[in-house]
Amino acid sequence: MSIEIRPVDPHDESALRSWWEVGRSATAVRPGKPWPLWEQSRVSLPADNPERGIDLLVAADGDDVVGSGLLTRTLKDNPHTAMAFAYVEPGREREGIGRAVVGGLEAIALADGRTTIQSEAYLPPGGTAAAEHFAAALGYAVASRETIKELTLADYAARRESLVAEAGDAAGYRVVTFDTVCPDEHLVSFGRLLGMLMDEVPLGDLDLESSEWTPDRLRAAEQRQVATGRHVQTALAIAADGSVVGVSDVRVDDTDHEHAQVGITLVDPAHRGHRLGLLLKLATHDLVRSTYPSLLTVDTSNAEVNQHMNAVNEALGYRHLETLLELQKRL
Ligand SMILES: CC(C)(COP(=O)(O)OP(=O)(O)OC[C@H]1O[C@@H](n2cnc3c(N)ncnc32)[C@H](O)[C@@H]1OP(=O)(O)O)[C@@H](O)C(=O)NCCC(=O)NCCS
């Protein structure tokens, strides 16, 4: 067998489709919604994004595409890191294709000065998967363990009333919601809160740093979501002095009104202990439930050590779907 690693131009739709097909087949055994719909990938991968560089590779055996790889590089922060993902066509594992794909991705990362490569492996709860052994064989260490959780909207509906009573009204705070585009009066303060994210979210050993969210950067990020048909249904907690002290969101794509994902949730450490986490989640889940009556599930992931967030998610009705290993290797 001779495997050739070659780059894929995301604007070449038929090459992109072959790349996408391998990822879809390689992830098909996973529960939930492990791979984006073609309609999402076809729009999001070629889209210009000043925040993020993307490289796509395929492994070809003659005319057959048998492996694919994705490297993402943040462009505005963490210039020392990149994320690498490899997928091998079922039936073609253990032939060295995955290793060849990752080798190709690492070479691109190194040429761009990236020295810390991160990746992800998804395992069934309490079990293992090829990716765990593959990561170890390629020198990737487990930097953090996360739990992927899924909520069915029916479970949420059954619990909602008692949760609303439990959350109370967090005297002195109010909750503001919006679809993707933050109201002008909260923009600067929202950016300040987002700047704390990397310092406040449990990252284990992941080598990531916070960055500054200026109004221009936030507005540009919002417009990219609007342009790709993604609705970031957001709730902000506003303190008595008008500052933004908490955020949570649920993201829904125009191409799929049945499954949604939680993006970020963060409460300023100075304002914890007022049940704002639960209040914000109730606000976003109520919002997506009323906006998208066809919605069936929402998924989220949290570090296993993130006790408070896990307690809130369990109260909402989220159930453990998979374990996520956050992987890291220094080149
Ligand atoms: C993980 C994956 C990419 C591995 O691809 P692959 O082509 O089978 O991997 P390779 O043949 O290059 O394996 C390299 C080494 O990894 C280890 N390895 C890979 N799969 C393994 C398995 N199922 N059990 C034990 N070790 C394994 C072995 O040490 C192997 O070397 P060896 O075959 O000489 O013993 C493939 O199983 C896959 O596509 N899985 C689904 C998607 C995924 O989880 N991707 C990884 C996260 S981004």
Ligand as a Chemical Component Dictionary entry (heavy atoms), coordinates in Angstrom:
data_LIG
# 
_chem_comp.id                   LIG 
_chem_comp.type                 NON-POLYMER 
_chem_comp.pdbx_formal_charge   0 
_chem_comp.three_letter_code    LIG 
# 
loop_
_chem_comp_atom.comp_id 
_chem_comp_atom.atom_id 
_chem_comp_atom.alt_atom_id 
_chem_comp_atom.type_symbol 
_chem_comp_atom.charge 
_chem_comp_atom.model_Cartn_x 
_chem_comp_atom.model_Cartn_y 
_chem_comp_atom.model_Cartn_z 
_chem_comp_atom.pdbx_ordinal 
LIG C1  C1  C 0 -7.983  6.942  15.952 1  
LIG C2  C2  C 0 -7.762  6.666  14.442 2  
LIG C3  C3  C 0 -7.546  7.992  13.713 3  
LIG C4  C4  C 0 -6.526  5.759  14.296 4  
LIG O1  O1  O 0 -6.231  5.604  12.919 5  
LIG P1  P1  P 0 -5.365  4.359  12.396 6  
LIG O2  O2  O 0 -5.039  4.598  10.982 7  
LIG O3  O3  O 0 -6.025  3.088  12.748 8  
LIG O4  O4  O 0 -4.033  4.512  13.292 9  
LIG P2  P2  P 0 -2.597  3.930  12.943 10 
LIG O5  O5  O 0 -2.747  2.674  12.136 11 
LIG O6  O6  O 0 -1.761  5.008  12.351 12 
LIG O7  O7  O 0 -2.091  3.562  14.408 13 
LIG C5  C5  C 0 -0.933  4.114  15.016 14 
LIG C6  C6  C 0 -0.768  3.462  16.388 15 
LIG O8  O8  O 0 -1.835  3.849  17.255 16 
LIG C7  C7  C 0 -2.172  2.748  18.132 17 
LIG N1  N1  N 0 -3.561  2.332  17.871 18 
LIG C8  C8  C 0 -4.399  2.814  16.915 19 
LIG N2  N2  N 0 -5.619  2.220  17.018 20 
LIG C9  C9  C 0 -5.543  1.367  18.065 21 
LIG C10 C10 C 0 -6.475  0.478  18.663 22 
LIG N3  N3  N 0 -7.732  0.329  18.202 23 
LIG N4  N4  N 0 -6.061  -0.236 19.744 24 
LIG C11 C11 C 0 -4.808  -0.135 20.214 25 
LIG N5  N5  N 0 -3.874  0.705  19.672 26 
LIG C12 C12 C 0 -4.242  1.443  18.613 27 
LIG C13 C13 C 0 -1.214  1.636  17.791 28 
LIG O9  O9  O 0 -0.076  1.789  18.630 29 
LIG C14 C14 C 0 -0.868  1.965  16.350 30 
LIG O10 O10 O 0 0.377   1.421  15.937 31 
LIG P3  P3  P 0 0.456   -0.137 15.485 32 
LIG O11 O11 O 0 -0.717  -0.426 14.618 33 
LIG O12 O12 O 0 1.761   -0.193 14.773 34 
LIG O13 O13 O 0 0.417   -0.926 16.750 35 
LIG C15 C15 C 0 -8.996  5.889  13.851 36 
LIG O14 O14 O 0 -9.279  4.767  14.669 37 
LIG C16 C16 C 0 -10.235 6.724  13.730 38 
LIG O15 O15 O 0 -10.478 7.328  12.694 39 
LIG N6  N6  N 0 -11.096 6.787  14.795 40 
LIG C17 C17 C 0 -12.295 7.603  14.792 41 
LIG C18 C18 C 0 -11.978 9.117  14.783 42 
LIG C19 C19 C 0 -11.104 9.513  15.954 43 
LIG O16 O16 O 0 -11.363 9.125  17.082 44 
LIG N7  N7  N 0 -10.047 10.278 15.685 45 
LIG C20 C20 C 0 -9.038  10.628 16.670 46 
LIG C21 C21 C 0 -9.327  11.897 17.379 47 
LIG S1  S1  S 0 -9.207  13.324 16.393 48 
# 
loop_
_chem_comp_bond.comp_id 
_chem_comp_bond.atom_id_1 
_chem_comp_bond.atom_id_2 
_chem_comp_bond.value_order 
_chem_comp_bond.pdbx_ordinal 
LIG C1  C2  SING 1  
LIG C2  C3  SING 2  
LIG C2  C4  SING 3  
LIG C2  C15 SING 4  
LIG C4  O1  SING 5  
LIG O1  P1  SING 6  
LIG P1  O2  DOUB 7  
LIG P1  O3  SING 8  
LIG P1  O4  SING 9  
LIG O4  P2  SING 10 
LIG P2  O5  DOUB 11 
LIG P2  O6  SING 12 
LIG P2  O7  SING 13 
LIG O7  C5  SING 14 
LIG C5  C6  SING 15 
LIG C6  O8  SING 16 
LIG C6  C14 SING 17 
LIG O8  C7  SING 18 
LIG C7  N1  SING 19 
LIG C7  C13 SING 20 
LIG N1  C8  SING 21 
LIG N1  C12 SING 22 
LIG C8  N2  DOUB 23 
LIG N2  C9  SING 24 
LIG C9  C10 SING 25 
LIG C9  C12 DOUB 26 
LIG C10 N3  SING 27 
LIG C10 N4  DOUB 28 
LIG N4  C11 SING 29 
LIG C11 N5  DOUB 30 
LIG N5  C12 SING 31 
LIG C13 O9  SING 32 
LIG C13 C14 SING 33 
LIG C14 O10 SING 34 
LIG O10 P3  SING 35 
LIG P3  O11 DOUB 36 
LIG P3  O12 SING 37 
LIG P3  O13 SING 38 
LIG C15 O14 SING 39 
LIG C15 C16 SING 40 
LIG C16 O15 DOUB 41 
LIG C16 N6  SING 42 
LIG N6  C17 SING 43 
LIG C17 C18 SING 44 
LIG C18 C19 SING 45 
LIG C19 O16 DOUB 46 
LIG C19 N7  SING 47 
LIG N7  C20 SING 48 
LIG C20 C21 SING 49 
LIG C21 S1  SING 50 
# 
